[in-house]
Amino acid sequence: LFLFVHVATLSVAVNSADNALLTLLISGNFAEIKSTVFKKYNKQNLFKITTSDICERFKLGLFLLLILFLNRFQGEMTSSMVNDYYSMCGIVFAAELVSDWIKHSFITKFNFIKSTAYFDYALVLSGDVTGIGHEGLSLDYTHAAVKR
């Protein structure tokens, strides 16, 4: 139900003629930055935040794709409308990337975490997806990445 409300809100914001999308993005991203920046974190907590951001971007991409399909099949979209939609998607992803970049920059600076930690996170996540390090388990390797 919560995900449906998220998709509906994003759909209304994308399809509106005014700047409701920018207001929604700025308020959501500002709240996210404000709630995480000045707290104390270690490498394990930063890893959880990083995986949460990855999942959030993936869901955002799926939601925007779903809204494109809904708009495309419910009404007649011209090529200029599709181009406007792609530019809105670019704005949404750029705003999300910038806010995450600011958030992670502040967290690593104030908690004295080196940026090489992200390479370690990439190795752990790639091992989860490919199954390296999970040889004794008989489950789909993507479940290991989701459980983190």
Kinemage of the C-alpha trace (Angstrom):
@kinemage 1
@onewidth
@group {chain A} dominant
@subgroup {mainchain}
@vectorlist {calphas} color= white
{ca leu a 1} P 0.000 0.000 0.000
{ca phe a 2} L 2.837 2.372 0.864
{ca leu a 3} L 4.590 1.698 -2.450
{ca phe a 4} L 1.340 2.344 -4.324
{ca val a 5} L 0.986 5.711 -2.603
{ca his a 6} L 4.596 6.482 -3.514
{ca val a 7} L 3.957 5.653 -7.187
{ca ala a 8} L 0.713 7.658 -7.220
{ca thr a 9} L 2.409 10.702 -5.668
{ca leu a 10} L 5.313 10.500 -8.081
{ca ser a 11} L 2.919 10.108 -11.008
{ca val a 12} L 0.972 13.211 -10.034
{ca ala a 13} L 4.185 15.163 -9.545
{ca val a 14} L 5.582 14.092 -12.926
{ca asn a 15} L 2.342 14.775 -14.788
{ca ser a 16} L 1.644 18.179 -13.205
{ca ala a 17} L 2.350 21.331 -15.123
{ca asp a 18} L 3.791 23.322 -12.229
{ca asn a 19} L 6.886 22.781 -10.137
{ca ala a 20} L 5.353 20.259 -7.738
{ca leu a 21} L 8.004 17.700 -8.693
{ca leu a 22} L 10.839 19.989 -7.709
{ca thr a 23} L 9.138 20.821 -4.416
{ca leu a 24} L 8.595 17.136 -3.686
{ca leu a 25} L 12.212 16.306 -4.511
{ca ile a 26} L 13.752 19.137 -2.546
{ca ser a 27} L 11.675 18.502 0.558
{ca gly a 28} L 12.266 14.741 0.500
{ca asn a 29} L 15.979 15.006 -0.151
{ca phe a 30} L 16.455 17.774 2.414
{ca ala a 31} L 14.705 15.688 5.057
{ca glu a 32} L 16.905 12.706 4.189
{ca ile a 33} L 20.102 14.748 4.439
{ca lys a 34} L 19.002 16.418 7.671
{ca ser a 35} L 18.118 13.146 9.374
{ca thr a 36} L 21.420 11.393 8.646
{ca val a 37} L 24.234 13.901 8.342
{ca phe a 38} L 25.131 14.833 11.916
{ca lys a 39} L 24.821 11.398 13.518
{ca lys a 40} L 27.702 9.156 14.527
{ca tyr a 41} L 28.311 6.258 12.124
{ca asn a 42} L 30.841 3.479 11.718
{ca lys a 43} L 31.680 1.493 8.577
{ca gln a 44} L 28.918 -1.086 9.158
{ca asn a 45} L 26.234 1.592 9.539
{ca leu a 46} L 27.493 3.371 6.437
{ca phe a 47} L 27.258 0.083 4.553
{ca lys a 48} L 23.582 -0.199 5.531
{ca ile a 49} L 22.947 3.361 4.392
{ca thr a 50} L 24.724 2.660 1.103
{ca thr a 51} L 22.680 -0.466 0.384
{ca ser a 52} L 19.514 1.404 1.341
{ca asp a 53} L 20.392 4.144 -1.160
{ca ile a 54} L 21.014 1.534 -3.861
{ca cys a 55} L 17.608 -0.036 -3.230
{ca glu a 56} L 15.982 3.401 -3.186
{ca arg a 57} L 17.439 4.306 -6.591
{ca phe a 58} L 16.368 0.958 -8.017
{ca lys a 59} L 12.794 1.444 -6.761
{ca leu a 60} L 12.766 4.984 -8.118
{ca gly a 61} L 13.824 3.709 -11.532
{ca leu a 62} L 11.102 1.048 -11.483
{ca phe a 63} L 8.487 3.586 -10.416
{ca leu a 64} L 9.447 6.012 -13.182
{ca leu a 65} L 9.335 3.173 -15.719
{ca leu a 66} L 5.897 2.161 -14.438
{ca ile a 67} L 4.649 5.741 -14.753
{ca leu a 68} L 5.996 5.896 -18.320
{ca phe a 69} L 4.112 2.704 -19.196
{ca leu a 70} L 0.931 3.998 -17.581
{ca asn a 71} L 1.123 7.309 -19.427
{ca arg a 72} L 2.065 5.637 -22.692
{ca phe a 73} L -0.797 3.117 -22.708
{ca gln a 74} L -3.550 5.209 -21.120
{ca gly a 75} L -3.247 8.152 -23.436
{ca glu a 76} L -1.614 9.209 -26.608
{ca met a 77} L 1.855 10.527 -25.903
{ca thr a 78} L 3.608 12.466 -28.584
{ca ser a 79} L 7.356 12.353 -29.016
{ca ser a 80} L 7.712 15.774 -27.368
{ca met a 81} L 5.805 14.497 -24.316
{ca val a 82} L 8.107 11.490 -24.124
{ca asn a 83} L 11.154 13.768 -24.364
{ca asp a 84} L 9.730 15.966 -21.579
{ca tyr a 85} L 9.195 12.862 -19.490
{ca tyr a 86} L 12.789 11.734 -20.044
{ca ser a 87} L 14.054 15.168 -19.002
{ca met a 88} L 11.931 14.957 -15.822
{ca cys a 89} L 13.399 11.512 -15.113
{ca gly a 90} L 16.867 12.959 -15.575
{ca ile a 91} L 16.077 15.730 -13.104
{ca val a 92} L 14.736 13.208 -10.585
{ca phe a 93} L 17.801 10.964 -10.817
{ca ala a 94} L 20.208 13.910 -10.768
{ca ala a 95} L 18.558 15.320 -7.637
{ca glu a 96} L 18.702 11.908 -5.965
{ca leu a 97} L 22.368 11.440 -6.865
{ca val a 98} L 23.333 14.914 -5.655
{ca ser a 99} L 21.507 14.521 -2.349
{ca asp a 100} L 23.073 11.091 -1.765
{ca trp a 101} L 26.492 12.463 -2.678
{ca ile a 102} L 26.115 15.314 -0.180
{ca lys a 103} L 24.863 12.932 2.494
{ca his a 104} L 27.715 10.456 2.041
{ca ser a 105} L 30.286 13.256 1.832
{ca phe a 106} L 29.219 14.678 5.174
{ca ile a 107} L 28.992 11.259 6.819
{ca thr a 108} L 32.472 10.213 5.718
{ca lys a 109} L 33.994 13.581 6.619
{ca phe a 110} L 32.508 13.929 10.094
{ca asn a 111} L 33.030 10.278 11.049
{ca phe a 112} L 36.558 10.036 9.612
{ca ile a 113} L 35.704 7.141 7.292
{ca lys a 114} L 37.982 6.792 4.295
{ca ser a 115} L 36.462 6.692 0.842
{ca thr a 116} L 38.163 3.341 0.208
{ca ala a 117} L 35.379 1.813 2.315
{ca tyr a 118} L 33.128 2.064 -0.734
{ca phe a 119} L 35.446 -0.268 -2.674
{ca asp a 120} L 35.083 -2.787 0.148
{ca tyr a 121} L 31.309 -2.408 -0.034
{ca ala a 122} L 31.408 -2.992 -3.787
{ca leu a 123} L 33.385 -6.196 -3.274
{ca val a 124} L 30.935 -7.462 -0.654
{ca leu a 125} L 27.899 -6.688 -2.810
{ca ser a 126} L 29.423 -8.184 -5.942
{ca gly a 127} L 30.280 -11.307 -3.943
{ca asp a 128} L 26.655 -11.474 -2.780
{ca val a 129} L 25.319 -11.233 -6.314
{ca thr a 130} L 27.779 -13.693 -7.862
{ca gly a 131} L 27.714 -16.133 -4.954
{ca ile a 132} L 31.384 -15.882 -4.047
{ca gly a 133} L 31.666 -16.549 -0.341
{ca his a 134} L 28.319 -18.348 -0.194
{ca glu a 135} L 29.380 -21.698 -1.624
{ca gly a 136} L 27.875 -23.779 1.201
{ca leu a 137} L 24.405 -22.233 0.888
{ca ser a 138} L 21.798 -23.519 -1.522
{ca leu a 139} L 19.823 -20.359 -2.194
{ca asp a 140} L 19.540 -17.831 -4.925
{ca tyr a 141} L 22.521 -15.491 -4.654
{ca thr a 142} L 20.388 -12.368 -4.985
{ca his a 143} L 18.782 -13.182 -1.635
{ca ala a 144} L 22.123 -12.598 0.060
{ca ala a 145} L 22.266 -9.063 -1.333
{ca val a 146} L 18.673 -8.346 -0.317
{ca lys a 147} L 19.198 -9.533 3.242
{ca arg a 148} L 21.942 -6.984 3.841
